[in-house]
Amino acid sequence: MRWAYRDGRLELSWEPEGPLPDSTRVITALEEAARFGDVQAQARGNTVMEISTRVATARREEPVND
């Protein structure tokens, strides 16, 4: 339905085709992935799931020219 990314934070909402997932399971699954932290998830009504999480970006190494 909607997503936004700014300042390292991803926010999204969607309408699953089936029943809404358990927000605790969503939080646990995302926090187990090293890329996500400070995860928040909640149902909005009976049809929409909203998630907000900090996304770690890969640190790019600068090439060394000898």
PQR file of N, CA, C, O and H, with PARSE charges and radii, in Angstrom:
ATOM      1  N   MET A   1       0.813  -1.188   0.000 -0.4000 1.5000
ATOM      2  CA  MET A   1       0.000   0.000   0.000 -0.0000 2.0000
ATOM      3  C   MET A   1       0.861   1.258   0.000  0.5500 1.7000
ATOM      4  O   MET A   1       0.665   2.157  -0.819 -0.5500 1.4000
ATOM      5  N   ARG A   2       1.824   1.314   0.935 -0.4000 1.5000
ATOM      6  CA  ARG A   2       2.628   2.522   1.088 -0.0000 2.0000
ATOM      7  C   ARG A   2       3.967   2.148   1.693  0.5500 1.7000
ATOM      8  O   ARG A   2       4.059   1.226   2.504 -0.5500 1.4000
ATOM      9  H   ARG A   2       1.983   0.584   1.600  0.4000 1.0000
ATOM     10  N   TRP A   3       5.014   2.874   1.289 -0.4000 1.5000
ATOM     11  CA  TRP A   3       6.313   2.722   1.920 -0.0000 2.0000
ATOM     12  C   TRP A   3       7.065   4.044   1.827  0.5500 1.7000
ATOM     13  O   TRP A   3       6.817   4.860   0.940 -0.5500 1.4000
ATOM     14  H   TRP A   3       4.940   3.622   0.630  0.4000 1.0000
ATOM     15  N   ALA A   4       7.986   4.234   2.760 -0.4000 1.5000
ATOM     16  CA  ALA A   4       8.833   5.429   2.768 -0.0000 2.0000
ATOM     17  C   ALA A   4      10.166   5.050   3.408  0.5500 1.7000
ATOM     18  O   ALA A   4      10.219   4.216   4.311 -0.5500 1.4000
ATOM     19  H   ALA A   4       8.188   3.571   3.481  0.4000 1.0000
ATOM     20  N   TYR A   5      11.237   5.673   2.930 -0.4000 1.5000
ATOM     21  CA  TYR A   5      12.558   5.459   3.500 -0.0000 2.0000
ATOM     22  C   TYR A   5      13.222   6.812   3.649  0.5500 1.7000
ATOM     23  O   TYR A   5      13.349   7.554   2.676 -0.5500 1.4000
ATOM     24  H   TYR A   5      11.194   6.352   2.196  0.4000 1.0000
ATOM     25  N   ARG A   6      13.644   7.136   4.852 -0.4000 1.5000
ATOM     26  CA  ARG A   6      14.373   8.379   5.083 -0.0000 2.0000
ATOM     27  C   ARG A   6      15.228   8.246   6.342  0.5500 1.7000
ATOM     28  O   ARG A   6      14.820   7.659   7.344 -0.5500 1.4000
ATOM     29  H   ARG A   6      13.540   6.533   5.643  0.4000 1.0000
ATOM     30  N   ASP A   7      16.404   8.802   6.250 -0.4000 1.5000
ATOM     31  CA  ASP A   7      17.338   8.823   7.387 -0.0000 2.0000
ATOM     32  C   ASP A   7      17.550   7.437   8.002  0.5500 1.7000
ATOM     33  O   ASP A   7      17.606   7.302   9.224 -0.5500 1.4000
ATOM     34  H   ASP A   7      16.736   9.278   5.436  0.4000 1.0000
ATOM     35  N   GLY A   8      17.669   6.405   7.152 -0.4000 1.5000
ATOM     36  CA  GLY A   8      17.956   5.065   7.632 -0.0000 2.0000
ATOM     37  C   GLY A   8      16.768   4.321   8.213  0.5500 1.7000
ATOM     38  O   GLY A   8      16.934   3.247   8.792 -0.5500 1.4000
ATOM     39  H   GLY A   8      17.624   6.514   6.159  0.4000 1.0000
ATOM     40  N   ARG A   9      15.577   4.874   8.067 -0.4000 1.5000
ATOM     41  CA  ARG A   9      14.372   4.258   8.631 -0.0000 2.0000
ATOM     42  C   ARG A   9      13.392   3.903   7.519  0.5500 1.7000
ATOM     43  O   ARG A   9      13.084   4.736   6.666 -0.5500 1.4000
ATOM     44  H   ARG A   9      15.442   5.746   7.596  0.4000 1.0000
ATOM     45  N   LEU A  10      12.905   2.670   7.529 -0.4000 1.5000
ATOM     46  CA  LEU A  10      11.936   2.192   6.550 -0.0000 2.0000
ATOM     47  C   LEU A  10      10.581   2.068   7.228  0.5500 1.7000
ATOM     48  O   LEU A  10      10.465   1.479   8.302 -0.5500 1.4000
ATOM     49  H   LEU A  10      13.155   1.994   8.222  0.4000 1.0000
ATOM     50  N   GLU A  11       9.562   2.626   6.597 -0.4000 1.5000
ATOM     51  CA  GLU A  11       8.193   2.495   7.082 -0.0000 2.0000
ATOM     52  C   GLU A  11       7.356   1.938   5.938  0.5500 1.7000
ATOM     53  O   GLU A  11       7.424   2.425   4.809 -0.5500 1.4000
ATOM     54  H   GLU A  11       9.656   3.105   5.725  0.4000 1.0000
ATOM     55  N   LEU A  12       6.569   0.916   6.242 -0.4000 1.5000
ATOM     56  CA  LEU A  12       5.708   0.364   5.201 -0.0000 2.0000
ATOM     57  C   LEU A  12       4.408  -0.148   5.789  0.5500 1.7000
ATOM     58  O   LEU A  12       4.317  -0.468   6.974 -0.5500 1.4000
ATOM     59  H   LEU A  12       6.514   0.521   7.159  0.4000 1.0000
ATOM     60  N   SER A  13       3.407  -0.214   4.927 -0.4000 1.5000
ATOM     61  CA  SER A  13       2.133  -0.804   5.313 -0.0000 2.0000
ATOM     62  C   SER A  13       1.610  -1.606   4.133  0.5500 1.7000
ATOM     63  O   SER A  13       1.831  -1.256   2.974 -0.5500 1.4000
ATOM     64  H   SER A  13       3.481   0.046   3.964  0.4000 1.0000
ATOM     65  N   TRP A  14       0.912  -2.689   4.451 -0.4000 1.5000
ATOM     66  CA  TRP A  14       0.352  -3.511   3.384 -0.0000 2.0000
ATOM     67  C   TRP A  14      -0.882  -4.238   3.878  0.5500 1.7000
ATOM     68  O   TRP A  14      -1.110  -4.362   5.082 -0.5500 1.4000
ATOM     69  H   TRP A  14       0.732  -2.974   5.393  0.4000 1.0000
ATOM     70  N   GLU A  15      -1.678  -4.719   2.927 -0.4000 1.5000
ATOM     71  CA  GLU A  15      -2.857  -5.526   3.211 -0.0000 2.0000
ATOM     72  C   GLU A  15      -2.561  -6.963   2.784  0.5500 1.7000
ATOM     73  O   GLU A  15      -2.593  -7.265   1.591 -0.5500 1.4000
ATOM     74  H   GLU A  15      -1.493  -4.618   1.950  0.4000 1.0000
ATOM     75  N   PRO A  16      -2.275  -7.847   3.729 -0.5600 1.5000
ATOM     76  CA  PRO A  16      -2.032  -9.240   3.368  0.2800 2.0000
ATOM     77  C   PRO A  16      -3.279  -9.856   2.733  0.5500 1.7000
ATOM     78  O   PRO A  16      -4.401  -9.453   3.039 -0.5500 1.4000
ATOM     79  N   GLU A  17      -3.079 -10.825   1.855 -0.4000 1.5000
ATOM     80  CA  GLU A  17      -4.205 -11.492   1.213 -0.0000 2.0000
ATOM     81  C   GLU A  17      -4.987 -12.353   2.197  0.5500 1.7000
ATOM     82  O   GLU A  17      -6.196 -12.527   2.041 -0.5500 1.4000
ATOM     83  H   GLU A  17      -2.167 -11.152   1.607  0.4000 1.0000
ATOM     84  N   GLY A  18      -4.321 -12.883   3.192 -0.4000 1.5000
ATOM     85  CA  GLY A  18      -4.977 -13.708   4.207 -0.0000 2.0000
ATOM     86  C   GLY A  18      -5.091 -12.942   5.507  0.5500 1.7000
ATOM     87  O   GLY A  18      -5.124 -11.711   5.511 -0.5500 1.4000
ATOM     88  H   GLY A  18      -3.339 -12.741   3.319  0.4000 1.0000
ATOM     89  N   PRO A  19      -5.152 -13.662   6.603 -0.5600 1.5000
ATOM     90  CA  PRO A  19      -5.219 -13.009   7.911  0.2800 2.0000
ATOM     91  C   PRO A  19      -3.937 -12.230   8.212  0.5500 1.7000
ATOM     92  O   PRO A  19      -2.868 -12.544   7.688 -0.5500 1.4000
ATOM     93  N   LEU A  20      -4.060 -11.229   9.047 -0.4000 1.5000
ATOM     94  CA  LEU A  20      -2.888 -10.433   9.431 -0.0000 2.0000
ATOM     95  C   LEU A  20      -1.901 -11.308  10.203  0.5500 1.7000
ATOM     96  O   LEU A  20      -2.305 -12.128  11.027 -0.5500 1.4000
ATOM     97  H   LEU A  20      -4.928 -10.974   9.473  0.4000 1.0000
ATOM     98  N   PRO A  21      -0.606 -11.130   9.933 -0.5600 1.5000
ATOM     99  CA  PRO A  21       0.395 -11.869  10.719  0.2800 2.0000
ATOM    100  C   PRO A  21       0.454 -11.314  12.140  0.5500 1.7000
ATOM    101  O   PRO A  21       0.080 -10.167  12.389 -0.5500 1.4000
ATOM    102  N   ASP A  22       0.921 -12.131  13.050 -0.4000 1.5000
ATOM    103  CA  ASP A  22       1.102 -11.701  14.432 -0.0000 2.0000
ATOM    104  C   ASP A  22       2.238 -10.682  14.473  0.5500 1.7000
ATOM    105  O   ASP A  22       3.339 -10.969  14.003 -0.5500 1.4000
ATOM    106  H   ASP A  22       1.225 -13.062  12.848  0.4000 1.0000
ATOM    107  N   SER A  23       1.987  -9.499  15.027 -0.4000 1.5000
ATOM    108  CA  SER A  23       3.002  -8.438  15.022 -0.0000 2.0000
ATOM    109  C   SER A  23       4.261  -8.842  15.783  0.5500 1.7000
ATOM    110  O   SER A  23       5.357  -8.427  15.405 -0.5500 1.4000
ATOM    111  H   SER A  23       1.093  -9.265  15.409  0.4000 1.0000
ATOM    112  N   THR A  24       4.136  -9.634  16.837 -0.4000 1.5000
ATOM    113  CA  THR A  24       5.312 -10.088  17.582 -0.0000 2.0000
ATOM    114  C   THR A  24       6.191 -10.966  16.704  0.5500 1.7000
ATOM    115  O   THR A  24       7.416 -10.858  16.759 -0.5500 1.4000
ATOM    116  H   THR A  24       3.245  -9.971  17.144  0.4000 1.0000
ATOM    117  N   ARG A  25       5.595 -11.823  15.904 -0.4000 1.5000
ATOM    118  CA  ARG A  25       6.380 -12.677  15.000 -0.0000 2.0000
ATOM    119  C   ARG A  25       7.072 -11.854  13.921  0.5500 1.7000
ATOM    120  O   ARG A  25       8.205 -12.152  13.545 -0.5500 1.4000
ATOM    121  H   ARG A  25       4.600 -11.910  15.859  0.4000 1.0000
ATOM    122  N   VAL A  26       6.403 -10.832  13.425 -0.4000 1.5000
ATOM    123  CA  VAL A  26       7.014  -9.957  12.416 -0.0000 2.0000
ATOM    124  C   VAL A  26       8.231  -9.268  13.014  0.5500 1.7000
ATOM    125  O   VAL A  26       9.296  -9.232  12.398 -0.5500 1.4000
ATOM    126  H   VAL A  26       5.482 -10.590  13.731  0.4000 1.0000
ATOM    127  N   ILE A  27       8.074  -8.725  14.208 -0.4000 1.5000
ATOM    128  CA  ILE A  27       9.177  -8.028  14.884 -0.0000 2.0000
ATOM    129  C   ILE A  27      10.348  -8.979  15.102  0.5500 1.7000
ATOM    130  O   ILE A  27      11.491  -8.637  14.799 -0.5500 1.4000
ATOM    131  H   ILE A  27       7.209  -8.754  14.709  0.4000 1.0000
ATOM    132  N   THR A  28      10.071 -10.165  15.625 -0.4000 1.5000
ATOM    133  CA  THR A  28      11.126 -11.149  15.898 -0.0000 2.0000
ATOM    134  C   THR A  28      11.855 -11.538  14.624  0.5500 1.7000
ATOM    135  O   THR A  28      13.085 -11.582  14.598 -0.5500 1.4000
ATOM    136  H   THR A  28       9.142 -10.443  15.871  0.4000 1.0000
ATOM    137  N   ALA A  29      11.107 -11.820  13.571 -0.4000 1.5000
ATOM    138  CA  ALA A  29      11.731 -12.238  12.303 -0.0000 2.0000
ATOM    139  C   ALA A  29      12.632 -11.152  11.742  0.5500 1.7000
ATOM    140  O   ALA A  29      13.733 -11.447  11.278 -0.5500 1.4000
ATOM    141  H   ALA A  29      10.108 -11.785  13.592  0.4000 1.0000
ATOM    142  N   LEU A  30      12.189  -9.907  11.774 -0.4000 1.5000
ATOM    143  CA  LEU A  30      13.008  -8.827  11.228 -0.0000 2.0000
ATOM    144  C   LEU A  30      14.228  -8.545  12.099  0.5500 1.7000
ATOM    145  O   LEU A  30      15.315  -8.299  11.576 -0.5500 1.4000
ATOM    146  H   LEU A  30      11.295  -9.668  12.151  0.4000 1.0000
ATOM    147  N   GLU A  31      14.061  -8.577  13.418 -0.4000 1.5000
ATOM    148  CA  GLU A  31      15.198  -8.297  14.294 -0.0000 2.0000
ATOM    149  C   GLU A  31      16.243  -9.408  14.256  0.5500 1.7000
ATOM    150  O   GLU A  31      17.399  -9.165  14.604 -0.5500 1.4000
ATOM    151  H   GLU A  31      13.178  -8.776  13.843  0.4000 1.0000
ATOM    152  N   GLU A  32      15.874 -10.612  13.845 -0.4000 1.5000
ATOM    153  CA  GLU A  32      16.853 -11.685  13.694 -0.0000 2.0000
ATOM    154  C   GLU A  32      17.758 -11.455  12.491  0.5500 1.7000
ATOM    155  O   GLU A  32      18.866 -11.988  12.434 -0.5500 1.4000
ATOM    156  H   GLU A  32      14.935 -10.810  13.562  0.4000 1.0000
ATOM    157  N   ALA A  33      17.293 -10.671  11.538 -0.4000 1.5000
ATOM    158  CA  ALA A  33      18.115 -10.316  10.380 -0.0000 2.0000
ATOM    159  C   ALA A  33      19.033  -9.173  10.809  0.5500 1.7000
ATOM    160  O   ALA A  33      18.570  -8.190  11.387 -0.5500 1.4000
ATOM    161  H   ALA A  33      16.393 -10.238  11.584  0.4000 1.0000
ATOM    162  N   ALA A  34      20.298  -9.292  10.537 -0.4000 1.5000
ATOM    163  CA  ALA A  34      21.278  -8.309  10.997 -0.0000 2.0000
ATOM    164  C   ALA A  34      21.013  -6.908  10.444  0.5500 1.7000
ATOM    165  O   ALA A  34      21.460  -5.923  11.032 -0.5500 1.4000
ATOM    166  H   ALA A  34      20.675 -10.091  10.068  0.4000 1.0000
ATOM    167  N   ARG A  35      20.311  -6.806   9.348 -0.4000 1.5000
ATOM    168  CA  ARG A  35      20.116  -5.518   8.690 -0.0000 2.0000
ATOM    169  C   ARG A  35      19.054  -4.651   9.360  0.5500 1.7000
ATOM    170  O   ARG A  35      19.036  -3.440   9.140 -0.5500 1.4000
ATOM    171  H   ARG A  35      19.949  -7.606   8.870  0.4000 1.0000
ATOM    172  N   PHE A  36      18.165  -5.234  10.174 -0.4000 1.5000
ATOM    173  CA  PHE A  36      17.057  -4.481  10.762 -0.0000 2.0000
ATOM    174  C   PHE A  36      17.198  -4.359  12.266  0.5500 1.7000
ATOM    175  O   PHE A  36      17.685  -5.279  12.923 -0.5500 1.4000
ATOM    176  H   PHE A  36      18.180  -6.218  10.352  0.4000 1.0000
ATOM    177  N   GLY A  37      16.776  -3.232  12.816 -0.4000 1.5000
ATOM    178  CA  GLY A  37      16.795  -3.014  14.253 -0.0000 2.0000
ATOM    179  C   GLY A  37      15.710  -2.029  14.638  0.5500 1.7000
ATOM    180  O   GLY A  37      15.141  -1.356  13.779 -0.5500 1.4000
ATOM    181  H   GLY A  37      16.380  -2.484  12.282  0.4000 1.0000
ATOM    182  N   ASP A  38      15.426  -1.944  15.916 -0.4000 1.5000
ATOM    183  CA  ASP A  38      14.396  -1.040  16.425 -0.0000 2.0000
ATOM    184  C   ASP A  38      13.103  -1.227  15.619  0.5500 1.7000
ATOM    185  O   ASP A  38      12.538  -0.264  15.100 -0.5500 1.4000
ATOM    186  H   ASP A  38      15.888  -2.492  16.614  0.4000 1.0000
ATOM    187  N   VAL A  39      12.648  -2.474  15.525 -0.4000 1.5000
ATOM    188  CA  VAL A  39      11.468  -2.804  14.716 -0.0000 2.0000
ATOM    189  C   VAL A  39      10.194  -2.564  15.521  0.5500 1.7000
ATOM    190  O   VAL A  39      10.097  -2.933  16.692 -0.5500 1.4000
ATOM    191  H   VAL A  39      13.107  -3.256  15.947  0.4000 1.0000
ATOM    192  N   GLN A  40       9.240  -1.949  14.874 -0.4000 1.5000
ATOM    193  CA  GLN A  40       7.906  -1.770  15.440 -0.0000 2.0000
ATOM    194  C   GLN A  40       6.907  -2.272  14.410  0.5500 1.7000
ATOM    195  O   GLN A  40       7.046  -1.988  13.220 -0.5500 1.4000
ATOM    196  H   GLN A  40       9.318  -1.649  13.923  0.4000 1.0000
ATOM    197  N   ALA A  41       5.891  -3.023  14.861 -0.4000 1.5000
ATOM    198  CA  ALA A  41       4.859  -3.529  13.960 -0.0000 2.0000
ATOM    199  C   ALA A  41       3.533  -3.515  14.687  0.5500 1.7000
ATOM    200  O   ALA A  41       3.454  -3.801  15.882 -0.5500 1.4000
ATOM    201  H   ALA A  41       5.778  -3.254  15.827  0.4000 1.0000
ATOM    202  N   GLN A  42       2.500  -3.178  13.952 -0.4000 1.5000
ATOM    203  CA  GLN A  42       1.167  -3.188  14.546 -0.0000 2.0000
ATOM    204  C   GLN A  42       0.102  -3.313  13.470  0.5500 1.7000
ATOM    205  O   GLN A  42       0.284  -2.890  12.328 -0.5500 1.4000
ATOM    206  H   GLN A  42       2.564  -2.945  12.981  0.4000 1.0000
ATOM    207  N   ALA A  43      -1.019  -3.908  13.873 -0.4000 1.5000
ATOM    208  CA  ALA A  43      -2.157  -4.029  12.967 -0.0000 2.0000
ATOM    209  C   ALA A  43      -2.975  -2.752  13.040  0.5500 1.7000
ATOM    210  O   ALA A  43      -3.143  -2.164  14.108 -0.5500 1.4000
ATOM    211  H   ALA A  43      -1.167  -4.251  14.801  0.4000 1.0000
ATOM    212  N   ARG A  44      -3.474  -2.338  11.903 -0.4000 1.5000
ATOM    213  CA  ARG A  44      -4.399  -1.205  11.819 -0.0000 2.0000
ATOM    214  C   ARG A  44      -5.730  -1.775  11.349  0.5500 1.7000
ATOM    215  O   ARG A  44      -5.898  -2.114  10.177 -0.5500 1.4000
ATOM    216  H   ARG A  44      -3.337  -2.815  11.035  0.4000 1.0000
ATOM    217  N   GLY A  45      -6.654  -1.873  12.264 -0.4000 1.5000
ATOM    218  CA  GLY A  45      -7.926  -2.499  11.924 -0.0000 2.0000
ATOM    219  C   GLY A  45      -7.725  -3.989  11.718  0.5500 1.7000
ATOM    220  O   GLY A  45      -6.865  -4.604  12.349 -0.5500 1.4000
ATOM    221  H   GLY A  45      -6.517  -1.597  13.216  0.4000 1.0000
ATOM    222  N   ASN A  46      -8.519  -4.560  10.835 -0.4000 1.5000
ATOM    223  CA  ASN A  46      -8.443  -6.001  10.583 -0.0000 2.0000
ATOM    224  C   ASN A  46      -7.739  -6.337   9.286  0.5500 1.7000
ATOM    225  O   ASN A  46      -7.647  -7.510   8.926 -0.5500 1.4000
ATOM    226  H   ASN A  46      -9.217  -4.061  10.322  0.4000 1.0000
ATOM    227  N   THR A  47      -7.230  -5.321   8.563 -0.4000 1.5000
ATOM    228  CA  THR A  47      -6.710  -5.613   7.226 -0.0000 2.0000
ATOM    229  C   THR A  47      -5.330  -5.059   6.912  0.5500 1.7000
ATOM    230  O   THR A  47      -4.725  -5.469   5.922 -0.5500 1.4000
ATOM    231  H   THR A  47      -7.305  -4.367   8.856  0.4000 1.0000
ATOM    232  N   VAL A  48      -4.814  -4.142   7.719 -0.4000 1.5000
ATOM    233  CA  VAL A  48      -3.556  -3.473   7.372 -0.0000 2.0000
ATOM    234  C   VAL A  48      -2.497  -3.710   8.451  0.5500 1.7000
ATOM    235  O   VAL A  48      -2.770  -3.571   9.643 -0.5500 1.4000
ATOM    236  H   VAL A  48      -5.307  -3.809   8.523  0.4000 1.0000
ATOM    237  N   MET A  49      -1.291  -4.069   8.018 -0.4000 1.5000
ATOM    238  CA  MET A  49      -0.144  -4.223   8.910 -0.0000 2.0000
ATOM    239  C   MET A  49       0.829  -3.091   8.628  0.5500 1.7000
ATOM    240  O   MET A  49       1.148  -2.821   7.470 -0.5500 1.4000
ATOM    241  H   MET A  49      -1.070  -4.183   7.050  0.4000 1.0000
ATOM    242  N   GLU A  50       1.305  -2.428   9.676 -0.4000 1.5000
ATOM    243  CA  GLU A  50       2.295  -1.360   9.535 -0.0000 2.0000
ATOM    244  C   GLU A  50       3.582  -1.771  10.234  0.5500 1.7000
ATOM    245  O   GLU A  50       3.564  -2.329  11.331 -0.5500 1.4000
ATOM    246  H   GLU A  50       1.046  -2.648  10.617  0.4000 1.0000
ATOM    247  N   ILE A  51       4.704  -1.481   9.570 -0.4000 1.5000
ATOM    248  CA  ILE A  51       6.024  -1.793  10.120 -0.0000 2.0000
ATOM    249  C   ILE A  51       6.916  -0.566   9.991  0.5500 1.7000
ATOM    250  O   ILE A  51       6.879   0.151   8.990 -0.5500 1.4000
ATOM    251  H   ILE A  51       4.718  -1.027   8.679  0.4000 1.0000
ATOM    252  N   SER A  52       7.710  -0.344  11.016 -0.4000 1.5000
ATOM    253  CA  SER A  52       8.717   0.708  10.998 -0.0000 2.0000
ATOM    254  C   SER A  52       9.994   0.094  11.548  0.5500 1.7000
ATOM    255  O   SER A  52       9.974  -0.554  12.594 -0.5500 1.4000
ATOM    256  H   SER A  52       7.740  -0.926  11.828  0.4000 1.0000
ATOM    257  N   THR A  53      11.118   0.298  10.840 -0.4000 1.5000
ATOM    258  CA  THR A  53      12.379  -0.293  11.285 -0.0000 2.0000
ATOM    259  C   THR A  53      13.575   0.535  10.828  0.5500 1.7000
ATOM    260  O   THR A  53      13.528   1.204   9.795 -0.5500 1.4000
ATOM    261  H   THR A  53      11.134   0.825   9.990  0.4000 1.0000
ATOM    262  N   ARG A  54      14.637   0.479  11.608 -0.4000 1.5000
ATOM    263  CA  ARG A  54      15.898   1.083  11.209 -0.0000 2.0000
ATOM    264  C   ARG A  54      16.609   0.074  10.315  0.5500 1.7000
ATOM    265  O   ARG A  54      16.631  -1.120  10.614 -0.5500 1.4000
ATOM    266  H   ARG A  54      14.675  -0.064  12.447  0.4000 1.0000
ATOM    267  N   VAL A  55      17.182   0.546   9.234 -0.4000 1.5000
ATOM    268  CA  VAL A  55      17.868  -0.324   8.288 -0.0000 2.0000
ATOM    269  C   VAL A  55      19.349   0.013   8.299  0.5500 1.7000
ATOM    270  O   VAL A  55      19.741   1.153   8.050 -0.5500 1.4000
ATOM    271  H   VAL A  55      17.165   1.516   8.991  0.4000 1.0000
ATOM    272  N   ALA A  56      20.169  -0.993   8.591 -0.4000 1.5000
ATOM    273  CA  ALA A  56      21.621  -0.799   8.568 -0.0000 2.0000
ATOM    274  C   ALA A  56      22.079  -0.838   7.123  0.5500 1.7000
ATOM    275  O   ALA A  56      21.704  -1.735   6.367 -0.5500 1.4000
ATOM    276  H   ALA A  56      19.850  -1.919   8.794  0.4000 1.0000
ATOM    277  N   THR A  57      22.874   0.118   6.748 -0.4000 1.5000
ATOM    278  CA  THR A  57      23.407   0.137   5.393 -0.0000 2.0000
ATOM    279  C   THR A  57      24.807  -0.443   5.397  0.5500 1.7000
ATOM    280  O   THR A  57      25.551  -0.298   6.366 -0.5500 1.4000
ATOM    281  H   THR A  57      23.178   0.846   7.361  0.4000 1.0000
ATOM    282  N   ALA A  58      25.151  -1.093   4.320 -0.4000 1.5000
ATOM    283  CA  ALA A  58      26.486  -1.662   4.190 -0.0000 2.0000
ATOM    284  C   ALA A  58      27.498  -0.531   4.089  0.5500 1.7000
ATOM    285  O   ALA A  58      27.294   0.441   3.362 -0.5500 1.4000
ATOM    286  H   ALA A  58      24.547  -1.211   3.532  0.4000 1.0000
ATOM    287  N   ARG A  59      28.567  -0.670   4.812 -0.4000 1.5000
ATOM    288  CA  ARG A  59      29.630   0.342   4.769 -0.0000 2.0000
ATOM    289  C   ARG A  59      30.508   0.061   3.567  0.5500 1.7000
ATOM    290  O   ARG A  59      31.023  -1.046   3.409 -0.5500 1.4000
ATOM    291  H   ARG A  59      28.732  -1.460   5.403  0.4000 1.0000
ATOM    292  N   ARG A  60      30.673   1.036   2.746 -0.4000 1.5000
ATOM    293  CA  ARG A  60      31.481   0.867   1.548 -0.0000 2.0000
ATOM    294  C   ARG A  60      32.930   1.207   1.844  0.5500 1.7000
ATOM    295  O   ARG A  60      33.239   2.274   2.376 -0.5500 1.4000
ATOM    296  H   ARG A  60      30.255   1.935   2.874  0.4000 1.0000
ATOM    297  N   GLU A  61      33.798   0.298   1.495 -0.4000 1.5000
ATOM    298  CA  GLU A  61      35.225   0.507   1.682 -0.0000 2.0000
ATOM    299  C   GLU A  61      35.774   1.251   0.462  0.5500 1.7000
ATOM    300  O   GLU A  61      35.436   0.934  -0.679 -0.5500 1.4000
ATOM    301  H   GLU A  61      33.547  -0.568   1.063  0.4000 1.0000
ATOM    302  N   GLU A  62      36.604   2.217   0.718 -0.4000 1.5000
ATOM    303  CA  GLU A  62      37.245   2.966  -0.362 -0.0000 2.0000
ATOM    304  C   GLU A  62      38.424   2.145  -0.885  0.5500 1.7000
ATOM    305  O   GLU A  62      39.176   1.584  -0.088 -0.5500 1.4000
ATOM    306  H   GLU A  62      36.878   2.474   1.644  0.4000 1.0000
ATOM    307  N   PRO A  63      38.597   2.063  -2.175 -0.5600 1.5000
ATOM    308  CA  PRO A  63      39.734   1.304  -2.712  0.2800 2.0000
ATOM    309  C   PRO A  63      41.057   1.959  -2.312  0.5500 1.7000
ATOM    310  O   PRO A  63      41.169   3.182  -2.220 -0.5500 1.4000
ATOM    311  N   VAL A  64      42.037   1.115  -2.080 -0.4000 1.5000
ATOM    312  CA  VAL A  64      43.371   1.600  -1.718 -0.0000 2.0000
ATOM    313  C   VAL A  64      44.235   1.518  -2.951  0.5500 1.7000
ATOM    314  O   VAL A  64      44.386   0.445  -3.536 -0.5500 1.4000
ATOM    315  H   VAL A  64      41.946   0.121  -2.154  0.4000 1.0000
ATOM    316  N   ASN A  65      44.810   2.649  -3.359 -0.4000 1.5000
ATOM    317  CA  ASN A  65      45.688   2.685  -4.530 -0.0000 2.0000
ATOM    318  C   ASN A  65      47.126   2.825  -4.034  0.5500 1.7000
ATOM    319  O   ASN A  65      47.507   3.866  -3.499 -0.5500 1.4000
ATOM    320  H   ASN A  65      44.687   3.521  -2.884  0.4000 1.0000
ATOM    321  N   ASP A  66      47.903   1.792  -4.212 -0.4000 1.5000
ATOM    322  CA  ASP A  66      49.313   1.844  -3.793 -0.0000 2.0000
ATOM    323  C   ASP A  66      50.203   2.174  -4.969  0.5500 1.7000
ATOM    324  O   ASP A  66      51.422   2.263  -4.815 -0.5500 1.4000
ATOM    325  H   ASP A  66      47.593   0.946  -4.647  0.4000 1.0000
TER
END
